[in-house]
Each structure stands twice: as structure tokens, then as C-alpha cells.
Amino acid sequence: QVQLVESGGGLVQPGGSLRLSCAASGSVASIAAMGWYRQAPGNQRELVATIPNSGRTVYADSMKGRFTISRDNAKNAVFLQMTNLKSEDTAVYYCKAVTTSTMGYRENWGQGTLVTVSS
């Protein structure tokens, strides 16, 4: 099992930037991919970006060009650099790690960090 702790959320003005971090602990050797998802009030949780062990990133269309996902495998961490933030980016951002074992794949989630974009 993997434990995930997000940090870096907060209040930012429209057009501003923010960097989220997620630190993994536990069975980190079993991590196959990490990613960020977000959930705004009244909405379903949606993909922001993912980065598997291969390093091939995937972004939701609305985040392309504004958000950048990266990993530091030595620190078992994943980051999300967000720029040109908009009010519609306000949401709780969740870190996810997909782990593999003989039992198959498992999704591991962090507790979330709140990002509020407002003037």
C-alpha cells in the first residue's frame, strides 16, 4: 500500500501560478504511474494529468499548455506546476498513485489539497 500526502494548495489570483507537491511513502517500488485529479464543488472528479514510469505524460485538454506534471523518482514525489490559473481551476486537487502487485492494479489516493483561484 502507498500513502500519499499533497501540499502546496492555497489562494491565488487569476493569472497566477501555484505548484502542488505529492510525496509517496510505503510500497513505492510498486508504483506504476502517478497523477493529479481535481474535483470542483458539485462536479465529478476529473483527470488533470498523469505520468507513468515511462515518463510519457497525459494531460486533460483544458490543462494543456498551462499545467506541467513532473516526477522525482528519487524522492518518490510528483509535482504539478500550474500557471495562468483561472477561476474555473478552483477545486480540491488529489494525487493518485497506481500500484501493481500479483493481485493486479490498485489506486491509491491522497487526502487532497484545496486550490482557490479568486481575486
C-alpha positions as CSV (number, residue, x, y, z in Angstrom):
1,Q,0.0,0.0,0.0
2,V,1.1,3.5,-0.7
3,Q,0.4,6.6,1.3
4,L,0.2,10.0,-0.4
5,V,0.4,13.4,1.1
6,E,-0.3,16.5,-1.0
7,S,0.8,20.0,-0.3
8,G,1.0,23.4,-2.0
9,G,-2.6,24.4,-2.3
10,G,-3.9,27.8,-1.4
11,L,-5.5,31.0,-2.6
12,V,-4.1,32.5,-5.8
13,Q,-5.3,35.4,-8.0
14,P,-6.4,34.7,-11.6
15,G,-3.4,34.6,-13.9
16,G,-1.2,33.4,-11.0
17,S,0.8,30.3,-10.5
18,L,0.9,27.5,-8.0
19,R,3.0,24.4,-7.5
20,L,1.5,21.3,-5.9
21,S,3.6,18.5,-4.5
22,C,2.7,14.9,-3.6
23,A,5.0,12.7,-1.5
24,A,4.6,9.0,-1.6
25,S,5.6,6.5,1.1
26,G,5.1,2.8,1.8
27,S,5.4,0.4,-1.1
28,V,6.7,2.9,-3.5
29,A,8.5,0.3,-5.6
30,S,5.2,-0.9,-6.7
31,I,4.1,2.4,-8.2
32,A,3.4,2.2,-12.0
33,A,2.1,5.7,-12.5
34,M,1.2,8.8,-10.6
35,G,-1.2,11.6,-11.5
36,W,-3.3,14.5,-10.4
37,Y,-7.1,14.7,-10.4
38,R,-9.4,17.5,-9.3
39,Q,-12.9,17.9,-8.1
40,A,-14.8,21.1,-8.0
41,P,-17.9,21.6,-5.9
42,G,-20.9,19.8,-7.5
43,N,-18.7,18.2,-10.1
44,Q,-17.2,14.7,-10.6
45,R,-13.5,14.1,-10.1
46,E,-11.7,14.7,-13.3
47,L,-8.2,13.9,-14.7
48,V,-5.7,16.7,-14.7
49,A,-2.5,14.9,-15.7
50,T,-0.8,11.6,-15.3
51,I,2.8,10.4,-15.6
52,P,3.7,6.7,-15.7
53,N,7.1,5.2,-15.0
54,S,7.8,5.6,-18.7
55,G,7.6,9.4,-18.3
56,R,5.0,9.8,-21.1
57,T,2.7,12.4,-19.8
58,V,-1.0,12.8,-20.5
59,Y,-3.0,16.0,-19.9
60,A,-6.6,16.9,-19.9
61,D,-7.2,19.2,-22.9
62,S,-8.2,22.2,-20.8
63,M,-4.9,22.0,-18.9
64,K,-2.5,21.6,-21.8
65,G,-0.1,24.4,-22.1
66,R,-0.9,25.7,-18.6
67,F,-0.1,22.8,-16.3
68,T,3.0,20.7,-16.2
69,I,3.3,17.4,-14.3
70,S,6.7,16.0,-13.3
71,R,8.2,13.3,-11.0
72,D,11.2,13.0,-8.8
73,N,11.6,9.2,-8.5
74,A,14.5,9.6,-6.1
75,K,12.1,11.4,-3.7
76,N,9.1,9.4,-4.6
77,A,7.2,12.6,-5.4
78,V,5.1,14.1,-8.2
79,F,4.5,17.7,-8.8
80,L,2.0,19.9,-10.7
81,Q,3.1,23.3,-11.8
82,M,0.1,25.4,-12.6
83,T,0.3,28.7,-14.5
84,N,-2.2,31.2,-15.8
85,L,-4.8,30.0,-13.3
86,K,-8.4,30.7,-13.9
87,S,-11.4,30.8,-11.6
88,E,-12.6,27.5,-13.0
89,D,-9.4,25.8,-11.8
90,T,-10.8,26.2,-8.3
91,A,-11.1,22.7,-6.9
92,V,-9.6,20.1,-4.5
93,Y,-6.7,18.5,-6.2
94,Y,-5.9,14.9,-5.5
95,C,-2.8,12.9,-6.0
96,K,-3.1,9.4,-7.2
97,A,-0.7,6.5,-7.5
98,V,-1.4,3.3,-9.4
99,T,0.4,0.4,-7.9
100,T,0.8,-3.2,-9.2
101,S,1.1,-6.5,-7.5
102,T,0.2,-10.1,-8.1
103,M,-3.3,-9.1,-7.3
104,G,-3.4,-6.6,-10.1
105,Y,-3.7,-2.8,-10.2
106,R,-4.7,-0.7,-7.2
107,E,-5.5,3.0,-7.0
108,N,-4.1,4.9,-4.0
109,W,-5.4,8.5,-3.3
110,G,-4.2,11.3,-1.2
111,Q,-6.4,13.4,1.0
112,G,-6.5,16.4,-1.4
113,T,-5.3,19.9,-1.3
114,L,-7.6,22.9,-2.0
115,V,-6.8,25.4,-4.7
116,T,-8.8,28.6,-4.8
117,V,-8.4,31.0,-7.7
118,S,-10.0,34.3,-6.8
119,S,-9.3,38.0,-6.8
